[in-house]
């Protein structure tokens, strides 16, 4: 039996033997959903401190426990402790989205089988669109690796949930795609596929999952350096902690701690087929307002490259990097966020610093991301401002051709042609700013601008600018409608000074059921 399979089976048996009496299992909060955005917004105001922001998708059980704690301290409407109006509004929206998990914690029994959600997305694209890659602009990012073509695109899916007692869960999300033009050039495309699906077991010390689910590791809102849903969800074995450890510290302090580990194989259509890919992230809060994440990913094996205990050890420690005996491609570093307030202004600041290579047991050749979020900006209730900047050109010294590329794995840090991290690409930077307004508990609007530049070391740089406006409506207790319009300008496509174009995007999405 291969070494890596032996390791995985041993780890699985050890964790299963640690199963405890406390066993409540739940599924994840969908990335970029209304509930996902609300949790991020309330965290930005310094609440929901038991939830680790840098490991998404958010874990519903941990978020539900945090909501219960707030309700205990402030009362059902958040008014007993003078919560700001926006925090009270967000709390109501999140409580509604986590109603089932809150009930499970309080002792109610959920159905064994449920249809959780029906999701329909209609997108009309007018212009010239690129699907991205190592050295080209990517028109549409963070859509689970979906392929969109000019004209009408329709995605329709359902979410099915089945439970076995309180300790096992099966989640399935089949999806139907229709596009007027297929990527191969035929008139139409129709296909049915399992977009997400996993089997999950819950124990006292770990949640064990096998299947495919998108991961978003890091603090960034408009992308992260390490892992995003810019790719199709990877089919993986995943060990993580849904309900964080709460450890006692001196002086009546507590440490909130969680971890996330996965291992998978990448696609076969690459120069070194089917390399192993693994990642580990540890997130903790030494104080409620400060979160720190330490994470790394690594690619090894593939083709005829060896996979044994020695290569695993080198991959884990980072030793031998940039030598003939190196294990493979590695990225590691840390991310952090801090929440607070100055007078009446709440704020959240966050950053990521990750290195593509190892030097003296520490990452080197860094890329970075930094941003801030200002809820209820300038005392305007319901209004929030967010700004974010990221770069893969190196820090503190700029270096060409380092990020998301590799001299052995020449297909780079990609899965099926798409970058697994930030959609801006290598030798690139990205600036993003967004204004949001919660008009009421049931209506939210936003305006945003993004500028993505690639090929920053080239004589001719490519640039993409997005101007977006959107609105999200809760029509009924469990029905949502989201509409977004984006005007897109591109300059110097493929680094050619005479290739400029403009695009128009209209996105409509309706969701029936739980977020």
C-alpha positions as CSV (number, residue, x, y, z in Angstrom):
1,X,0.0,0.0,0.0
2,X,1.4,3.5,-0.9
3,X,2.8,5.4,2.1
4,X,0.4,8.3,1.8
5,X,-2.6,6.0,1.9
6,X,-1.2,4.3,5.0
7,X,-0.8,7.7,6.7
8,X,-4.3,8.8,5.9
9,X,-5.9,5.5,7.1
10,X,-3.9,5.7,10.4
11,X,-4.9,9.3,11.0
12,X,-8.5,8.5,10.2
13,X,-8.5,5.6,12.8
14,X,-6.9,7.7,15.5
15,X,-9.4,10.5,15.1
16,X,-12.3,8.1,15.0
17,X,-11.2,6.5,18.2
18,X,-11.4,9.9,19.9
19,X,-15.1,10.3,19.3
20,X,-16.9,11.9,22.2
21,X,-20.4,12.0,23.6
22,X,-21.0,15.4,22.2
23,X,-22.0,14.9,18.5
24,X,-23.9,17.5,16.6
25,X,-23.2,17.7,12.9
26,X,-24.0,20.5,10.4
27,X,-23.2,21.6,6.9
28,X,-21.3,24.7,5.8
29,X,-22.4,28.3,5.0
30,X,-22.1,28.7,1.2
31,X,-19.4,31.1,0.1
32,X,-20.5,34.5,-1.0
33,X,-24.1,33.9,0.2
34,X,-26.2,36.4,2.0
35,X,-25.5,34.6,5.3
36,X,-21.7,34.5,4.6
37,X,-21.6,38.2,4.0
38,X,-23.7,39.0,7.1
39,X,-21.3,36.9,9.3
40,X,-18.3,38.7,7.9
41,X,-20.0,42.1,8.5
42,X,-20.9,41.3,12.1
43,X,-17.4,40.0,12.7
44,X,-16.1,43.3,11.4
45,X,-17.9,45.1,14.2
46,X,-16.1,42.9,16.8
47,X,-18.9,40.3,17.5
48,X,-19.1,36.6,16.8
49,X,-15.6,36.3,18.3
50,X,-15.8,32.5,18.6
51,X,-15.8,32.2,14.8
52,X,-12.5,32.0,13.0
53,X,-12.7,34.4,10.0
54,X,-9.7,33.1,8.0
55,X,-11.2,29.6,7.5
56,X,-14.2,29.6,5.2
57,X,-16.7,28.3,4.4
58,X,-17.9,29.3,7.9
59,X,-19.0,26.4,10.1
60,X,-22.6,26.7,11.0
61,X,-22.4,25.1,14.4
62,X,-19.7,27.5,15.6
63,X,-21.6,30.5,14.2
64,X,-24.8,29.4,15.9
65,X,-23.1,29.0,19.3
66,X,-21.7,32.6,18.9
67,X,-25.2,33.9,18.1
68,X,-26.6,32.2,21.2
69,X,-23.9,33.8,23.3
70,X,-24.7,37.3,22.0
71,X,-28.5,36.7,22.6
72,X,-27.8,35.6,26.2
73,X,-25.7,38.8,26.8
74,X,-27.9,41.3,25.0
75,X,-31.4,39.9,24.9
76,X,-33.4,38.6,21.9
77,X,-33.3,41.9,19.9
78,X,-29.8,42.9,21.1
79,X,-31.2,45.9,22.9
80,X,-30.3,45.1,26.5
81,X,-26.7,45.9,26.0
82,X,-27.0,48.8,23.6
83,X,-25.8,47.0,20.5
84,X,-25.4,49.4,17.6
85,X,-28.4,49.4,15.2
86,X,-26.4,47.7,12.4
87,X,-25.3,44.9,14.7
88,X,-28.9,44.3,15.8
89,X,-30.0,44.1,12.2
90,X,-27.2,41.7,11.3
91,X,-27.9,39.6,14.3
92,X,-31.5,39.1,13.3
93,X,-30.5,38.2,9.7
94,X,-27.9,35.7,10.9
95,X,-30.2,34.2,13.5
96,X,-32.8,33.7,10.8
97,X,-30.2,31.9,8.6
98,X,-29.0,29.7,11.4
99,X,-32.4,28.9,12.9
100,X,-32.0,25.1,12.5
101,X,-28.5,25.0,14.0
102,X,-29.6,27.1,17.0
103,X,-32.5,24.7,17.5
104,X,-30.1,21.7,17.4
105,X,-27.9,23.2,20.1
106,X,-31.0,23.9,22.2
107,X,-32.2,20.3,21.8
108,X,-34.5,20.1,18.8
109,X,-34.2,17.2,16.4
110,X,-33.8,18.2,12.7
111,X,-35.3,16.1,9.9
112,X,-33.3,13.1,8.7
113,X,-33.6,14.2,5.0
114,X,-34.1,17.7,3.7
115,X,-34.2,19.7,0.5
116,X,-32.3,22.7,1.8
117,X,-32.2,25.0,-1.2
118,X,-33.1,25.6,-4.8
119,X,-30.7,28.0,-6.5
120,X,-31.1,29.4,-10.0
121,X,-28.5,31.8,-11.6
122,X,-29.0,33.5,-15.0
123,X,-26.1,35.5,-16.4
124,X,-26.0,37.4,-19.7
125,X,-22.6,38.4,-20.9
126,X,-22.0,40.9,-23.8
127,X,-18.4,41.3,-24.8
128,X,-15.1,39.4,-24.8
129,X,-14.5,37.2,-21.8
130,X,-11.4,35.2,-20.7
131,X,-11.4,32.3,-18.3
132,X,-8.1,33.0,-16.8
133,X,-4.8,31.2,-16.5
134,X,-1.3,31.8,-15.4
135,X,-0.6,34.7,-17.8
136,X,-3.9,36.2,-18.8
137,X,-6.6,38.4,-17.3
138,X,-9.5,36.6,-15.8
139,X,-12.9,38.2,-16.5
140,X,-15.0,36.3,-14.0
141,X,-13.5,35.1,-10.7
142,X,-14.7,33.1,-7.6
143,X,-17.5,31.2,-9.3
144,X,-16.5,27.6,-8.4
145,X,-14.5,27.2,-11.6
146,X,-17.7,27.5,-13.8
147,X,-17.2,28.3,-17.5
148,X,-19.2,31.3,-18.7
149,X,-19.5,32.2,-22.4
150,X,-20.8,35.2,-24.2
151,X,-24.6,35.3,-24.3
152,X,-27.0,33.6,-21.9
153,X,-25.7,31.2,-19.2
154,X,-28.0,29.4,-16.7
155,X,-27.0,27.4,-13.7
156,X,-29.6,25.7,-11.6
157,X,-29.0,23.5,-8.6
158,X,-30.5,22.0,-5.5
159,X,-29.0,21.2,-2.1
160,X,-29.9,17.9,-0.4
161,X,-29.0,17.0,3.2
162,X,-29.3,13.7,4.9
163,X,-28.4,12.9,8.5
164,X,-27.6,9.7,10.4
165,X,-28.5,10.3,14.1
166,X,-26.5,13.3,15.2
167,X,-23.0,12.3,14.1
168,X,-23.0,11.8,10.3
169,X,-24.2,13.9,7.4
170,X,-24.4,13.6,3.6
171,X,-24.5,16.8,1.6
172,X,-25.2,16.8,-2.2
173,X,-25.4,19.7,-4.6
174,X,-26.1,18.6,-8.2
175,X,-26.2,21.4,-10.7
176,X,-27.4,21.8,-14.3
177,X,-25.6,24.1,-16.7
178,X,-27.0,25.7,-19.9
179,X,-24.9,28.0,-22.1
180,X,-25.8,29.4,-25.5
181,X,-22.3,28.7,-26.8
182,X,-20.2,25.8,-25.6
183,X,-16.5,26.3,-25.0
184,X,-15.9,24.0,-28.0
185,X,-17.8,26.3,-30.3
186,X,-20.9,24.2,-30.7
187,X,-24.3,26.0,-30.6
188,X,-25.4,25.0,-27.1
189,X,-24.1,23.3,-23.9
190,X,-26.2,21.3,-21.5
191,X,-24.7,19.2,-18.7
192,X,-25.6,17.9,-15.3
193,X,-22.8,17.5,-12.7
194,X,-22.3,17.2,-8.9
195,X,-20.9,20.6,-8.1
196,X,-20.4,19.9,-4.4
197,X,-21.0,16.7,-2.3
198,X,-19.5,15.2,0.8
199,X,-19.9,12.7,3.6
200,X,-19.0,14.1,7.0
201,X,-18.6,12.5,10.5
202,X,-18.4,14.5,13.7
203,X,-16.4,13.5,16.8
204,X,-15.3,15.4,19.9
205,X,-11.9,16.3,18.5
206,X,-12.4,16.4,14.8
207,X,-14.8,16.5,11.9
208,X,-13.9,14.1,9.1
209,X,-15.1,14.8,5.6
210,X,-14.6,13.2,2.2
211,X,-15.9,14.8,-0.9
212,X,-15.6,18.2,-2.6
213,X,-16.2,21.6,-1.1
214,X,-14.6,25.0,-1.9
215,X,-12.1,26.4,0.6
216,X,-11.3,30.1,1.2
217,X,-8.2,30.3,3.5
218,X,-7.1,33.8,4.5
219,X,-8.5,37.2,5.5
220,X,-9.2,38.7,2.1
221,X,-12.7,39.6,0.9
222,X,-12.0,40.0,-2.8
223,X,-9.6,37.1,-2.9
224,X,-6.9,35.4,-0.8
225,X,-3.4,34.4,-1.6
226,X,-3.6,30.7,-0.7
227,X,-7.0,29.1,-1.5
228,X,-10.2,30.4,-3.0
229,X,-13.2,29.1,-4.9
230,X,-11.7,30.4,-8.2
231,X,-11.4,26.7,-9.0
232,X,-13.8,23.8,-9.0
233,X,-14.1,22.3,-5.6
234,X,-11.4,19.7,-5.0
235,X,-12.3,16.2,-4.0
236,X,-10.4,15.7,-0.7
237,X,-10.1,14.0,2.6
238,X,-10.4,16.8,5.1
239,X,-9.9,16.8,8.9
240,X,-11.0,19.9,10.7
241,X,-12.6,21.3,13.8
242,X,-16.2,22.6,13.4
243,X,-16.6,23.6,17.1
244,X,-13.3,25.4,18.1
245,X,-11.3,24.4,21.2
246,X,-11.7,26.9,24.0
247,X,-8.6,26.7,26.2
248,X,-8.2,28.5,29.5
249,X,-5.3,30.9,29.9
250,X,-3.9,32.8,33.0
251,X,-5.7,36.0,34.2
252,X,-9.1,34.6,33.3
253,X,-8.3,34.6,29.5
254,X,-9.3,32.1,26.9
255,X,-7.6,30.9,23.7
256,X,-9.9,30.0,20.8
257,X,-8.2,27.4,18.5
258,X,-9.1,25.5,15.4
259,X,-7.4,23.6,12.6
260,X,-8.1,22.5,9.0
261,X,-6.1,19.8,7.1
262,X,-6.8,18.3,3.7
263,X,-5.1,16.1,1.1
264,X,-6.1,15.5,-2.5
265,X,-4.9,14.8,-6.0
266,X,-4.9,17.4,-8.7
267,X,-6.0,16.9,-12.3
268,X,-4.4,14.6,-14.8
269,X,-4.2,17.0,-17.7
270,X,-0.8,18.6,-16.7
271,X,2.8,18.0,-17.4
272,X,3.2,15.9,-14.2
273,X,-0.2,14.2,-13.9
274,X,-2.1,13.8,-10.7
275,X,0.3,15.3,-8.1
276,X,-0.6,15.2,-4.5
277,X,-1.7,18.4,-2.9
278,X,-2.2,19.1,0.8
279,X,-2.8,22.0,3.1
280,X,-2.9,22.8,6.8
281,X,-4.2,25.9,8.5
282,X,-4.2,26.6,12.3
283,X,-6.3,29.6,13.4
284,X,-6.4,31.0,16.9
285,X,-7.4,34.0,18.9
286,X,-5.2,34.9,21.9
287,X,-7.7,37.7,22.7
288,X,-11.2,38.0,21.3
289,X,-10.4,41.0,19.0
290,X,-7.2,39.5,17.4
291,X,-7.1,36.5,15.1
292,X,-3.9,34.8,13.7
293,X,-3.7,32.2,11.1
294,X,-0.7,30.1,10.1
295,X,-1.1,28.1,6.9
296,X,0.7,26.3,4.2
297,X,0.0,24.2,1.1
298,X,2.3,21.9,-0.8
299,X,2.3,20.0,-4.1
300,X,4.4,16.8,-4.5
301,X,4.7,13.7,-6.5
302,X,2.9,13.5,-9.9
303,X,4.1,11.6,-12.9
304,X,7.1,9.5,-12.0
305,X,8.2,11.7,-9.1
306,X,8.5,9.6,-5.8
307,X,6.0,9.8,-2.9
308,X,7.3,8.3,0.3
309,X,8.0,9.2,3.9
310,X,11.1,11.2,3.0
311,X,9.3,13.3,0.5
312,X,6.4,13.9,2.8
313,X,8.8,15.0,5.6
314,X,10.6,17.4,3.2
315,X,7.2,18.7,2.0
316,X,6.0,19.3,5.5
317,X,9.2,21.0,6.8
318,X,10.1,22.8,3.6
319,X,13.7,21.5,3.7
320,X,15.6,21.2,0.5
321,X,13.7,23.9,-1.3
322,X,15.3,25.0,-4.7
323,X,17.7,22.0,-4.6
324,X,17.7,18.9,-6.8
325,X,16.2,16.9,-4.0
326,X,13.3,19.3,-3.2
327,X,9.9,17.7,-2.5
328,X,7.9,20.0,-4.7
329,X,6.0,23.3,-4.8
330,X,5.2,25.0,-1.4
331,X,3.5,28.1,-0.1
332,X,3.4,29.1,3.5
333,X,2.9,32.1,5.8
334,X,0.4,33.8,8.0
335,X,-2.7,36.0,8.0
336,X,-4.3,38.1,10.7
337,X,-7.1,40.5,11.5
338,X,-7.9,42.9,14.4
339,X,-11.2,44.5,15.3
340,X,-11.8,47.5,17.5
341,X,-13.3,50.9,17.6
342,X,-12.2,54.5,17.9
343,X,-14.8,56.6,19.6
344,X,-18.0,55.5,17.8
345,X,-16.3,54.1,14.7
346,X,-16.0,50.3,14.5
347,X,-13.2,49.0,12.3
348,X,-11.5,45.8,11.1
349,X,-8.0,45.7,9.7
350,X,-6.5,42.6,8.1
351,X,-3.5,41.3,6.2
352,X,-1.9,38.3,4.6
353,X,1.8,37.6,4.1
354,X,2.7,34.3,2.3
355,X,6.0,33.1,0.8
356,X,6.5,30.9,-2.3
357,X,9.8,29.4,-1.1
358,X,11.5,28.4,2.1
359,X,14.7,30.1,3.4
360,X,16.1,29.1,6.8
361,X,12.8,27.4,7.8
362,X,10.8,30.5,7.1
363,X,8.9,31.5,3.9
364,X,10.5,33.8,1.5
365,X,9.6,35.6,-1.8
366,X,6.4,37.0,-0.3
367,X,3.2,38.2,-1.7
368,X,0.9,40.3,0.4
369,X,-2.7,41.5,0.9
370,X,-4.0,44.2,3.2
371,X,-7.4,45.7,3.8
372,X,-9.8,47.4,6.1
373,X,-13.6,47.4,6.8
374,X,-15.5,50.3,8.4
375,X,-19.1,49.4,9.5
376,X,-21.5,52.2,10.1
377,X,-18.9,54.6,8.6
378,X,-19.0,58.2,9.9
379,X,-22.1,57.4,12.0
380,X,-24.2,56.6,8.9
381,X,-26.2,53.6,10.2
382,X,-26.2,50.7,7.8
383,X,-23.4,52.1,5.6
384,X,-20.1,50.3,5.4
385,X,-16.9,50.8,3.4
386,X,-14.2,48.2,2.6
387,X,-10.9,48.6,0.7
388,X,-8.3,46.0,-0.2
389,X,-5.0,45.8,-2.0
390,X,-3.1,42.7,-3.0
391,X,0.1,42.0,-4.9
392,X,2.1,39.0,-6.2
393,X,5.2,41.0,-7.3
394,X,7.1,40.3,-4.1
395,X,7.9,41.9,-0.8
396,X,10.0,43.7,0.3
397,X,11.9,43.3,-3.0
398,X,10.0,42.9,-6.2
399,X,10.7,39.6,-8.1
400,X,9.4,38.5,-11.5
401,X,7.9,35.1,-12.2
402,X,7.8,33.8,-8.6
403,X,4.2,33.6,-7.5
404,X,1.9,30.8,-8.7
405,X,4.6,29.4,-11.0
406,X,7.2,26.6,-10.4
407,X,10.2,25.2,-12.3
408,X,9.1,21.6,-11.7
409,X,5.3,21.9,-11.8
410,X,5.3,24.0,-14.9
411,X,1.4,24.2,-15.0
412,X,1.8,26.2,-11.8
413,X,-0.4,26.6,-8.8
414,X,-3.5,25.7,-10.8
415,X,-6.3,23.2,-11.0
416,X,-7.8,22.6,-14.4
417,X,-6.1,25.7,-15.7
418,X,-7.3,28.1,-13.1
419,X,-5.2,29.6,-10.2
420,X,-6.1,28.1,-6.9
421,X,-5.4,31.3,-5.0
422,X,-6.1,34.9,-5.9
423,X,-7.6,35.4,-9.3
424,X,-5.4,38.4,-10.0
425,X,-2.6,36.0,-11.2
426,X,1.2,36.2,-11.0
427,X,3.2,39.4,-11.4
428,X,0.0,41.3,-10.7
429,X,-1.8,43.6,-8.3
430,X,-5.4,44.1,-7.4
431,X,-7.2,47.1,-5.8
432,X,-10.8,46.7,-4.6
433,X,-13.2,49.1,-2.9
434,X,-16.8,48.6,-1.9
435,X,-19.6,50.5,-0.4
436,X,-22.5,48.6,1.2
437,X,-25.8,49.8,2.7
438,X,-28.3,47.7,4.7
439,X,-31.4,49.7,3.9
440,X,-33.4,47.4,6.1
441,X,-33.4,43.9,7.5
442,X,-34.5,42.6,4.1
443,X,-32.8,44.9,1.6
444,X,-29.0,45.4,1.0
445,X,-27.3,47.3,-1.8
446,X,-23.7,47.7,-2.9
447,X,-21.4,49.6,-5.2
448,X,-17.8,48.4,-6.0
449,X,-14.8,49.1,-8.1
450,X,-11.9,46.7,-8.9
451,X,-8.7,47.2,-10.8
452,X,-6.6,44.2,-11.7
453,X,-3.2,44.6,-13.5
454,X,-1.0,41.7,-14.7
455,X,2.4,41.5,-16.3
456,X,3.7,44.4,-14.1
457,X,7.3,43.6,-15.2
458,X,6.4,43.7,-18.9
459,X,6.8,46.7,-21.2
460,X,3.0,46.5,-21.9
461,X,0.7,45.7,-18.9
462,X,-2.8,44.2,-19.1
463,X,-5.5,45.9,-17.0
464,X,-9.0,45.0,-16.1
465,X,-11.5,47.4,-14.4
466,X,-14.9,46.4,-13.0
467,X,-17.6,48.8,-12.0
468,X,-20.5,47.0,-10.2
469,X,-23.8,47.7,-8.6
470,X,-26.0,45.1,-6.8
471,X,-29.0,44.6,-4.6
472,X,-30.1,41.7,-2.4
473,X,-33.7,41.3,-1.5
474,X,-35.3,38.9,1.0
475,X,-38.8,38.5,-0.6
476,X,-40.1,36.0,1.9
477,X,-38.8,34.3,5.0
478,X,-36.8,31.9,2.8
479,X,-36.6,33.5,-0.7
480,X,-33.9,35.8,-1.8
481,X,-33.3,37.7,-5.1
482,X,-29.9,39.1,-6.0
483,X,-29.3,41.3,-9.1
484,X,-25.9,42.7,-10.1
485,X,-24.7,44.7,-13.1
486,X,-21.0,45.0,-14.0
487,X,-19.4,47.2,-16.6
488,X,-16.0,45.9,-17.4
489,X,-13.1,47.6,-19.3
490,X,-10.0,45.8,-20.4
491,X,-6.8,47.2,-21.8
492,X,-3.9,45.5,-23.6
493,X,-5.4,42.0,-23.6
494,X,-2.6,39.4,-23.9
495,X,-0.1,42.3,-23.5
496,X,-1.0,43.7,-26.9
497,X,-1.3,47.5,-26.9
498,X,-4.1,47.4,-29.6
499,X,-6.4,44.9,-27.8
500,X,-8.9,46.9,-25.7
501,X,-12.6,45.9,-25.1
502,X,-15.6,46.6,-22.9
503,X,-18.0,44.1,-21.4
504,X,-21.5,44.2,-19.9
505,X,-22.6,41.6,-17.3
506,X,-26.1,41.1,-15.9
507,X,-26.3,38.6,-13.0
508,X,-29.7,37.4,-11.6
509,X,-29.9,34.8,-8.8
510,X,-32.9,33.5,-6.9
511,X,-32.6,31.2,-3.9
512,X,-35.4,29.3,-2.3
513,X,-34.7,27.8,1.1
514,X,-32.0,28.0,3.7
515,X,-28.8,30.0,2.9
